[in-house]
């Protein structure tokens, strides 16, 4: 695959995994419409057959697949099947965009340093499923979002990028999460742009994009 208008420049192949509404995915799909953007979404996968993200993929003419955990005898077999499906699309980067399942070391080792995830808080603060709710409950005045390289912990991998979002007195979980997602979409699109053009290295906990 080549970037339109720049013959011979390979566009990075993105496989995006999403469990929910997929607004982060949509931001990537929109960015990939720009000829100069250095990546293309080649497939979208979900653990939920009813994920809106799959509909967004279909509208964009991108391959979509759903692998619900309950369709497999156990979690290991689901994880292995997901790894096979993702690998079949030959990704340069696997993007977890609101994907609500943990992946095994076996899965991650197939794509070393190439699985990235976004989280709606400034890690290492407020990891886990309820980053926005936990930040509000703690009473922080600034929270945000984090893009990180996935390792076998929970939201603990090396940080690629972060963006800060102020918390307003009138915020509830929904309003704050919506504002975080605005920052998150920009962070994801802009950082992947740089990663795919320039490459990246992971040395211990330090990620650098030259
Ligand atoms: C995003 O805020 C993302 O950080 C979060 O789900 C949202 C997906 O939004 N992911 C996690 O919490 C992963 N633990 P979207 O469905 O609108 O793209």
py3Dmol code that shows the C-alpha trace and the ligand (Angstrom):
import py3Dmol

protein = """\
ATOM      1  CA  UNK A   1       0.000   0.000   0.000  1.00  0.00           C
ATOM      2  CA  UNK A   2       1.288   3.497  -0.838  1.00  0.00           C
ATOM      3  CA  UNK A   3       0.359   6.962   0.332  1.00  0.00           C
ATOM      4  CA  UNK A   4      -1.607   8.595  -2.458  1.00  0.00           C
ATOM      5  CA  UNK A   5       0.426  11.218  -4.219  1.00  0.00           C
ATOM      6  CA  UNK A   6       3.723  10.084  -2.736  1.00  0.00           C
ATOM      7  CA  UNK A   7       4.669   7.135  -4.906  1.00  0.00           C
ATOM      8  CA  UNK A   8       6.732   4.492  -3.229  1.00  0.00           C
ATOM      9  CA  UNK A   9       6.057   5.659   0.319  1.00  0.00           C
ATOM     10  CA  UNK A  10       4.413   2.793   2.165  1.00  0.00           C
ATOM     11  CA  UNK A  11       1.411   3.689   4.322  1.00  0.00           C
ATOM     12  CA  UNK A  12       1.444   1.989   7.706  1.00  0.00           C
ATOM     13  CA  UNK A  13      -1.217  -0.677   8.079  1.00  0.00           C
ATOM     14  CA  UNK A  14      -3.406  -0.115  11.144  1.00  0.00           C
ATOM     15  CA  UNK A  15      -5.653  -2.739  12.682  1.00  0.00           C
ATOM     16  CA  UNK A  16      -7.986  -1.042  15.170  1.00  0.00           C
ATOM     17  CA  UNK A  17      -9.738  -2.965  17.963  1.00  0.00           C
ATOM     18  CA  UNK A  18     -12.749  -1.291  19.587  1.00  0.00           C
ATOM     19  CA  UNK A  19     -15.568  -2.419  21.864  1.00  0.00           C
ATOM     20  CA  UNK A  20     -17.845   0.596  21.829  1.00  0.00           C
ATOM     21  CA  UNK A  21     -19.057   3.581  19.883  1.00  0.00           C
ATOM     22  CA  UNK A  22     -15.776   4.038  18.055  1.00  0.00           C
ATOM     23  CA  UNK A  23     -15.379   7.805  17.919  1.00  0.00           C
ATOM     24  CA  UNK A  24     -11.601   7.355  18.247  1.00  0.00           C
ATOM     25  CA  UNK A  25     -11.731   4.925  15.341  1.00  0.00           C
ATOM     26  CA  UNK A  26     -13.766   7.459  13.353  1.00  0.00           C
ATOM     27  CA  UNK A  27     -11.102  10.122  13.917  1.00  0.00           C
ATOM     28  CA  UNK A  28      -8.516   7.731  12.497  1.00  0.00           C
ATOM     29  CA  UNK A  29     -10.725   6.753   9.554  1.00  0.00           C
ATOM     30  CA  UNK A  30     -11.219  10.457   8.776  1.00  0.00           C
ATOM     31  CA  UNK A  31      -7.492  11.201   9.045  1.00  0.00           C
ATOM     32  CA  UNK A  32      -6.707   8.276   6.748  1.00  0.00           C
ATOM     33  CA  UNK A  33      -8.868   9.904   4.064  1.00  0.00           C
ATOM     34  CA  UNK A  34      -6.200  12.607   3.760  1.00  0.00           C
ATOM     35  CA  UNK A  35      -3.741  11.544   1.060  1.00  0.00           C
ATOM     36  CA  UNK A  36      -0.762  12.771   3.068  1.00  0.00           C
ATOM     37  CA  UNK A  37      -1.676  10.845   6.229  1.00  0.00           C
ATOM     38  CA  UNK A  38       0.948   8.098   6.562  1.00  0.00           C
ATOM     39  CA  UNK A  39      -1.378   5.254   7.572  1.00  0.00           C
ATOM     40  CA  UNK A  40      -4.459   3.331   6.488  1.00  0.00           C
ATOM     41  CA  UNK A  41      -6.937   1.407   8.628  1.00  0.00           C
ATOM     42  CA  UNK A  42      -6.904  -2.042   7.008  1.00  0.00           C
ATOM     43  CA  UNK A  43      -9.250  -3.764   9.468  1.00  0.00           C
ATOM     44  CA  UNK A  44     -11.407  -3.127  12.525  1.00  0.00           C
ATOM     45  CA  UNK A  45     -12.113  -5.817  15.086  1.00  0.00           C
ATOM     46  CA  UNK A  46     -14.326  -6.044  18.140  1.00  0.00           C
ATOM     47  CA  UNK A  47     -15.218  -8.410  20.948  1.00  0.00           C
ATOM     48  CA  UNK A  48     -18.844  -7.299  20.513  1.00  0.00           C
ATOM     49  CA  UNK A  49     -20.981  -8.087  17.494  1.00  0.00           C
ATOM     50  CA  UNK A  50     -23.093  -4.965  18.158  1.00  0.00           C
ATOM     51  CA  UNK A  51     -20.204  -2.479  18.460  1.00  0.00           C
ATOM     52  CA  UNK A  52     -20.928   0.735  16.573  1.00  0.00           C
ATOM     53  CA  UNK A  53     -17.252   0.719  15.607  1.00  0.00           C
ATOM     54  CA  UNK A  54     -17.983  -2.166  13.217  1.00  0.00           C
ATOM     55  CA  UNK A  55     -20.669  -0.132  11.464  1.00  0.00           C
ATOM     56  CA  UNK A  56     -18.235   2.779  11.130  1.00  0.00           C
ATOM     57  CA  UNK A  57     -15.718   0.398   9.526  1.00  0.00           C
ATOM     58  CA  UNK A  58     -18.299  -0.909   7.086  1.00  0.00           C
ATOM     59  CA  UNK A  59     -19.297   2.628   6.097  1.00  0.00           C
ATOM     60  CA  UNK A  60     -15.649   3.386   5.426  1.00  0.00           C
ATOM     61  CA  UNK A  61     -15.269   0.257   3.306  1.00  0.00           C
ATOM     62  CA  UNK A  62     -12.835  -1.298   5.781  1.00  0.00           C
ATOM     63  CA  UNK A  63     -12.775  -5.012   6.690  1.00  0.00           C
ATOM     64  CA  UNK A  64     -14.586  -5.644   9.993  1.00  0.00           C
ATOM     65  CA  UNK A  65     -14.657  -8.685  12.244  1.00  0.00           C
ATOM     66  CA  UNK A  66     -16.220  -9.575  15.608  1.00  0.00           C
ATOM     67  CA  UNK A  67     -14.870 -12.240  17.926  1.00  0.00           C
ATOM     68  CA  UNK A  68     -16.997 -12.471  21.098  1.00  0.00           C
ATOM     69  CA  UNK A  69     -15.258 -14.238  23.974  1.00  0.00           C
ATOM     70  CA  UNK A  70     -18.342 -16.414  24.548  1.00  0.00           C
ATOM     71  CA  UNK A  71     -17.952 -17.961  21.081  1.00  0.00           C
ATOM     72  CA  UNK A  72     -14.771 -19.721  22.304  1.00  0.00           C
ATOM     73  CA  UNK A  73     -14.345 -22.530  24.829  1.00  0.00           C
ATOM     74  CA  UNK A  74     -12.065 -20.362  26.979  1.00  0.00           C
ATOM     75  CA  UNK A  75     -10.273 -17.035  27.143  1.00  0.00           C
ATOM     76  CA  UNK A  76      -6.960 -18.451  25.855  1.00  0.00           C
ATOM     77  CA  UNK A  77      -8.568 -19.780  22.700  1.00  0.00           C
ATOM     78  CA  UNK A  78     -10.353 -16.465  22.126  1.00  0.00           C
ATOM     79  CA  UNK A  79      -7.074 -14.584  22.565  1.00  0.00           C
ATOM     80  CA  UNK A  80      -5.289 -16.926  20.156  1.00  0.00           C
ATOM     81  CA  UNK A  81      -8.043 -16.604  17.551  1.00  0.00           C
ATOM     82  CA  UNK A  82      -7.926 -12.819  17.864  1.00  0.00           C
ATOM     83  CA  UNK A  83      -4.148 -12.884  17.405  1.00  0.00           C
ATOM     84  CA  UNK A  84      -4.539 -14.996  14.256  1.00  0.00           C
ATOM     85  CA  UNK A  85      -7.222 -12.721  12.827  1.00  0.00           C
ATOM     86  CA  UNK A  86      -5.231  -9.552  13.536  1.00  0.00           C
ATOM     87  CA  UNK A  87      -1.989 -11.026  12.180  1.00  0.00           C
ATOM     88  CA  UNK A  88      -3.812 -12.001   8.988  1.00  0.00           C
ATOM     89  CA  UNK A  89      -4.207  -8.284   8.225  1.00  0.00           C
ATOM     90  CA  UNK A  90      -0.410  -7.786   8.498  1.00  0.00           C
ATOM     91  CA  UNK A  91      -0.578  -4.736  10.790  1.00  0.00           C
ATOM     92  CA  UNK A  92       2.304  -2.343  11.332  1.00  0.00           C
ATOM     93  CA  UNK A  93       0.445  -1.005  14.362  1.00  0.00           C
ATOM     94  CA  UNK A  94      -2.436  -2.490  16.365  1.00  0.00           C
ATOM     95  CA  UNK A  95      -4.480   0.331  17.891  1.00  0.00           C
ATOM     96  CA  UNK A  96      -6.723  -0.371  20.884  1.00  0.00           C
ATOM     97  CA  UNK A  97      -9.353   2.377  20.674  1.00  0.00           C
ATOM     98  CA  UNK A  98     -11.804   1.758  23.480  1.00  0.00           C
ATOM     99  CA  UNK A  99     -11.115  -1.991  23.463  1.00  0.00           C
ATOM    100  CA  UNK A 100     -12.306  -3.286  26.821  1.00  0.00           C
ATOM    101  CA  UNK A 101     -10.515  -6.643  27.006  1.00  0.00           C
ATOM    102  CA  UNK A 102      -7.036  -7.449  28.271  1.00  0.00           C
ATOM    103  CA  UNK A 103      -4.719  -9.177  25.799  1.00  0.00           C
ATOM    104  CA  UNK A 104      -2.278 -11.947  26.719  1.00  0.00           C
ATOM    105  CA  UNK A 105       1.519 -11.819  26.505  1.00  0.00           C
ATOM    106  CA  UNK A 106       1.232 -14.356  23.712  1.00  0.00           C
ATOM    107  CA  UNK A 107      -0.886 -11.890  21.699  1.00  0.00           C
ATOM    108  CA  UNK A 108       1.381  -8.932  22.490  1.00  0.00           C
ATOM    109  CA  UNK A 109       4.554 -10.857  21.609  1.00  0.00           C
ATOM    110  CA  UNK A 110       3.257 -11.320  18.081  1.00  0.00           C
ATOM    111  CA  UNK A 111       3.391  -7.520  17.620  1.00  0.00           C
ATOM    112  CA  UNK A 112       6.273  -6.345  19.823  1.00  0.00           C
ATOM    113  CA  UNK A 113       6.085  -2.631  20.773  1.00  0.00           C
ATOM    114  CA  UNK A 114       3.403  -2.263  18.114  1.00  0.00           C
ATOM    115  CA  UNK A 115       0.214  -2.534  20.168  1.00  0.00           C
ATOM    116  CA  UNK A 116      -0.837   0.877  21.476  1.00  0.00           C
ATOM    117  CA  UNK A 117      -3.782   1.849  23.658  1.00  0.00           C
ATOM    118  CA  UNK A 118      -5.462   5.041  24.764  1.00  0.00           C
ATOM    119  CA  UNK A 119      -6.710   5.628  28.282  1.00  0.00           C
ATOM    120  CA  UNK A 120      -8.941   8.486  29.503  1.00  0.00           C
ATOM    121  CA  UNK A 121      -6.678   9.653  32.365  1.00  0.00           C
ATOM    122  CA  UNK A 122      -3.115  10.811  32.906  1.00  0.00           C
ATOM    123  CA  UNK A 123      -1.429   7.490  33.721  1.00  0.00           C
ATOM    124  CA  UNK A 124      -0.130   6.260  36.076  1.00  0.00           C
ATOM    125  CA  UNK A 125      -3.063   8.000  37.800  1.00  0.00           C
ATOM    126  CA  UNK A 126      -6.435   6.282  37.552  1.00  0.00           C
ATOM    127  CA  UNK A 127      -5.768   3.095  35.539  1.00  0.00           C
ATOM    128  CA  UNK A 128      -8.506   0.532  34.955  1.00  0.00           C
ATOM    129  CA  UNK A 129     -12.040   0.548  33.624  1.00  0.00           C
ATOM    130  CA  UNK A 130     -13.230   3.765  35.319  1.00  0.00           C
ATOM    131  CA  UNK A 131     -10.440   6.294  34.790  1.00  0.00           C
ATOM    132  CA  UNK A 132     -12.797   9.245  34.343  1.00  0.00           C
ATOM    133  CA  UNK A 133     -15.042   8.366  37.300  1.00  0.00           C
ATOM    134  CA  UNK A 134     -12.049   7.737  39.553  1.00  0.00           C
ATOM    135  CA  UNK A 135     -10.408  11.063  38.643  1.00  0.00           C
ATOM    136  CA  UNK A 136     -13.655  12.933  39.394  1.00  0.00           C
ATOM    137  CA  UNK A 137     -14.120  11.093  42.682  1.00  0.00           C
ATOM    138  CA  UNK A 138     -10.563  11.975  43.714  1.00  0.00           C
ATOM    139  CA  UNK A 139     -11.259  15.633  42.983  1.00  0.00           C
ATOM    140  CA  UNK A 140      -8.332  16.334  40.655  1.00  0.00           C
ATOM    141  CA  UNK A 141      -8.383  19.671  38.862  1.00  0.00           C
ATOM    142  CA  UNK A 142      -6.554  18.394  35.778  1.00  0.00           C
ATOM    143  CA  UNK A 143      -6.907  15.007  34.137  1.00  0.00           C
ATOM    144  CA  UNK A 144      -6.486  13.973  30.510  1.00  0.00           C
ATOM    145  CA  UNK A 145      -5.563  11.071  28.300  1.00  0.00           C
ATOM    146  CA  UNK A 146      -2.576   8.826  27.689  1.00  0.00           C
ATOM    147  CA  UNK A 147      -1.369   6.891  24.661  1.00  0.00           C
ATOM    148  CA  UNK A 148       0.876   4.009  25.674  1.00  0.00           C
ATOM    149  CA  UNK A 149       2.562   0.892  24.366  1.00  0.00           C
ATOM    150  CA  UNK A 150       0.657  -2.063  25.766  1.00  0.00           C
ATOM    151  CA  UNK A 151       2.513  -4.474  28.024  1.00  0.00           C
ATOM    152  CA  UNK A 152       1.123  -7.347  30.054  1.00  0.00           C
ATOM    153  CA  UNK A 153       0.028  -5.121  32.963  1.00  0.00           C
ATOM    154  CA  UNK A 154      -3.154  -3.056  33.249  1.00  0.00           C
ATOM    155  CA  UNK A 155      -2.606   0.393  31.686  1.00  0.00           C
ATOM    156  CA  UNK A 156       1.036   0.279  32.758  1.00  0.00           C
ATOM    157  CA  UNK A 157       3.037   0.258  29.521  1.00  0.00           C
ATOM    158  CA  UNK A 158       5.530   2.912  28.349  1.00  0.00           C
ATOM    159  CA  UNK A 159       3.905   6.283  27.635  1.00  0.00           C
ATOM    160  CA  UNK A 160       3.951   7.599  24.053  1.00  0.00           C
ATOM    161  CA  UNK A 161       1.904  10.798  24.494  1.00  0.00           C
ATOM    162  CA  UNK A 162      -0.349  12.576  26.955  1.00  0.00           C
ATOM    163  CA  UNK A 163      -2.727  15.535  26.856  1.00  0.00           C
ATOM    164  CA  UNK A 164      -4.119  17.443  29.822  1.00  0.00           C
ATOM    165  CA  UNK A 165      -7.786  18.372  30.252  1.00  0.00           C
ATOM    166  CA  UNK A 166      -8.976  20.721  33.057  1.00  0.00           C
ATOM    167  CA  UNK A 167     -11.825  19.480  35.237  1.00  0.00           C
ATOM    168  CA  UNK A 168     -14.733  21.945  35.582  1.00  0.00           C
ATOM    169  CA  UNK A 169     -16.704  22.263  38.815  1.00  0.00           C
ATOM    170  CA  UNK A 170     -19.908  21.336  36.999  1.00  0.00           C
ATOM    171  CA  UNK A 171     -18.455  18.250  35.306  1.00  0.00           C
ATOM    172  CA  UNK A 172     -20.062  14.861  35.665  1.00  0.00           C
ATOM    173  CA  UNK A 173     -18.496  11.681  34.315  1.00  0.00           C
ATOM    174  CA  UNK A 174     -20.187  12.054  30.948  1.00  0.00           C
ATOM    175  CA  UNK A 175     -19.283  15.700  30.283  1.00  0.00           C
ATOM    176  CA  UNK A 176     -15.694  15.197  31.403  1.00  0.00           C
ATOM    177  CA  UNK A 177     -15.285  12.043  29.334  1.00  0.00           C
ATOM    178  CA  UNK A 178     -16.630  13.830  26.248  1.00  0.00           C
ATOM    179  CA  UNK A 179     -14.037  16.616  26.671  1.00  0.00           C
ATOM    180  CA  UNK A 180     -11.283  14.075  27.269  1.00  0.00           C
ATOM    181  CA  UNK A 181     -12.281  12.251  24.097  1.00  0.00           C
ATOM    182  CA  UNK A 182     -11.883  15.447  22.072  1.00  0.00           C
ATOM    183  CA  UNK A 183      -8.275  15.656  23.303  1.00  0.00           C
ATOM    184  CA  UNK A 184      -7.838  11.900  22.917  1.00  0.00           C
ATOM    185  CA  UNK A 185      -8.873  11.864  19.260  1.00  0.00           C
ATOM    186  CA  UNK A 186      -6.391  14.641  18.419  1.00  0.00           C
ATOM    187  CA  UNK A 187      -3.629  12.957  20.440  1.00  0.00           C
ATOM    188  CA  UNK A 188      -4.175   9.624  18.698  1.00  0.00           C
ATOM    189  CA  UNK A 189      -4.320  11.040  15.175  1.00  0.00           C
ATOM    190  CA  UNK A 190      -1.336  13.377  15.634  1.00  0.00           C
ATOM    191  CA  UNK A 191       0.866  10.882  17.454  1.00  0.00           C
ATOM    192  CA  UNK A 192       0.200   8.075  14.986  1.00  0.00           C
ATOM    193  CA  UNK A 193       1.019  10.513  12.197  1.00  0.00           C
ATOM    194  CA  UNK A 194       4.458  11.096  13.731  1.00  0.00           C
ATOM    195  CA  UNK A 195       5.002   7.432  14.649  1.00  0.00           C
ATOM    196  CA  UNK A 196       4.197   6.230  11.145  1.00  0.00           C
ATOM    197  CA  UNK A 197       6.337   8.883   9.449  1.00  0.00           C
ATOM    198  CA  UNK A 198       9.330   8.765  11.770  1.00  0.00           C
ATOM    199  CA  UNK A 199       9.189   5.414  13.573  1.00  0.00           C
ATOM    200  CA  UNK A 200       9.600   4.986  17.327  1.00  0.00           C
ATOM    201  CA  UNK A 201      11.834   3.242  19.796  1.00  0.00           C
ATOM    202  CA  UNK A 202      11.019   1.823  23.210  1.00  0.00           C
ATOM    203  CA  UNK A 203      13.942   1.715  25.638  1.00  0.00           C
ATOM    204  CA  UNK A 204      12.831   0.563  29.037  1.00  0.00           C
ATOM    205  CA  UNK A 205      10.003   2.912  29.920  1.00  0.00           C
ATOM    206  CA  UNK A 206      11.056   5.624  27.463  1.00  0.00           C
ATOM    207  CA  UNK A 207       9.374   5.909  24.091  1.00  0.00           C
ATOM    208  CA  UNK A 208      10.962   8.225  21.571  1.00  0.00           C
ATOM    209  CA  UNK A 209       9.793   9.355  18.177  1.00  0.00           C
ATOM    210  CA  UNK A 210      12.854  10.866  16.481  1.00  0.00           C
TER     211      UNK A 210
END
"""
ligand_1 = """\
18
LIG
C -11.963 6.312 25.144
O -12.085 7.342 26.078
C -10.860 5.371 25.561
O -9.802 5.980 26.211
C -11.589 4.456 26.490
O -12.807 4.220 25.858
C -13.186 5.393 25.139
C -13.596 4.963 23.755
O -14.343 5.959 23.141
N -10.822 3.259 26.697
C -10.705 2.688 27.867
O -11.247 3.105 28.870
C -9.850 1.440 27.852
N -9.614 0.986 29.184
P -15.021 5.715 21.720
O -15.784 4.400 21.795
O -15.908 6.902 21.540
O -13.920 5.649 20.704
"""
view = py3Dmol.view(width=600, height=400)
view.addModel(protein, "pdb")
view.setStyle({"model": 0}, {"cartoon": {"style": "trace"}})
view.addModel(ligand_1, "xyz")
view.setStyle({"model": 1}, {"stick": {}})
view.zoomTo()
view.show()
